Amino acid sequence: MQQMWAGGEASVRTVMEALNRRAPKQRAYTTYMTIMARLHKKGLLARRREGKTDFYVPVLERDEYESLRAQAEVEGLVAQYGDVALSHFAQQMAALDPARRRALQRLAQKS
């Protein structure tokens, strides 16, 4: 997803070449194709076809995606651990610098 946010619309080959340049181990085209198809199926990438080439673009901006992921993770922790998880969140909030805590409270009110 980071490559998609950095480059906007891209083909599987474009993403593969960009990521393989930085990777210690080269991945096959089919690996990237599978991952991008799964991200499309999950609604994270939009796809359009031009000839035989599929082009993908992120559906969500990075901050929107991060917010949804964080929400899902927190909901998962609370569902699994209940009050214990909430207790730890409360401890973390109490330990924050007061200015940061106020900023987070303002952020939570916007959601």
C-alpha positions in Angstrom: 0.0 0.0 0.0 2.9 2.4 0.7 4.1 2.0 -2.9 0.6 2.7 -4.1 0.2 5.9 -2.0 3.6 7.1 -3.1 3.0 6.5 -6.8 -0.8 6.7 -7.3 -2.2 4.6 -10.2 0.1 1.8 -11.2 0.3 -1.6 -12.9 1.4 -4.7 -11.2 4.7 -4.6 -13.1 5.4 -1.0 -12.0 4.8 -1.9 -8.4 6.9 -5.1 -8.7 9.8 -3.3 -10.2 9.7 -0.5 -7.6 9.5 -2.9 -4.7 12.0 -5.4 -6.1 14.6 -2.6 -6.5 14.5 -2.1 -2.7 14.0 -5.7 -1.6 16.9 -8.1 -0.6 14.9 -10.9 -2.2 13.2 -10.5 -5.6 9.5 -11.6 -5.7 7.8 -13.0 -8.8 5.2 -11.0 -10.8 2.5 -13.5 -9.8 3.2 -12.8 -6.1 2.5 -9.1 -6.6 -0.5 -9.8 -8.9 -2.0 -12.0 -6.2 -1.5 -9.5 -3.4 -2.9 -6.6 -5.5 -5.9 -8.7 -6.5 -6.6 -9.5 -2.9 -6.3 -5.8 -1.9 -8.8 -5.1 -4.7 -11.1 -7.8 -3.4 -10.9 -6.3 0.1 -11.8 -2.9 -1.3 -8.5 -1.2 -0.7 -7.5 -0.8 -4.4 -9.7 0.1 -7.3 -8.9 -1.6 -10.6 -9.3 -0.7 -14.3 -8.2 -2.6 -17.3 -6.5 -1.2 -20.3 -5.9 -3.9 -22.9 -4.4 -6.8 -21.0 -3.0 -4.6 -18.2 -4.7 -3.9 -14.9 -4.1 -0.6 -13.3 -4.7 -0.1 -9.6 -5.2 3.0 -7.5 -5.7 3.3 -3.7 -9.4 3.7 -2.6 -8.4 5.3 0.7 -5.9 7.9 1.6 -3.2 6.7 4.0 -4.7 8.5 7.0 -8.1 7.0 6.3 -6.7 3.5 6.0 -4.6 3.9 9.2 -7.7 5.1 11.1 -9.8 2.1 9.9 -6.9 -0.3 10.7 -6.5 1.1 14.2 -10.2 1.0 14.8 -10.3 -2.7 13.8 -7.3 -3.6 15.9 -8.7 -1.9 19.0 -12.1 -3.5 18.5 -10.4 -6.8 18.1 -8.4 -6.4 21.4 -11.5 -5.2 23.3 -13.6 -8.1 21.9 -10.9 -10.6 22.9 -9.7 -9.2 26.2 -12.6 -6.9 27.3 -12.0 -4.8 30.4 -8.3 -5.8 30.6 -7.6 -4.2 27.2 -9.6 -1.1 28.2 -7.7 -0.9 31.5 -4.4 -0.9 29.6 -5.6 1.8 27.2 -6.6 3.9 30.2 -3.2 3.4 31.7 -1.5 4.4 28.5 -3.7 7.6 28.3 -3.0 8.5 31.9 0.8 8.2 31.3 0.7 10.6 28.3 1.9 14.2 28.4 -1.2 16.4 29.2 -0.9 18.3 25.9 -0.8 15.1 23.9 -3.7 13.7 25.8 -5.8 16.8 25.1 -4.8 16.5 21.4 -6.0 12.9 21.3 -9.2 13.8 23.0 -9.9 16.4 20.4 -9.1 13.9 17.7 -11.5 11.3 19.2 -14.3 13.9 19.3 -13.9 14.4 15.5 -14.4 10.7 14.8 
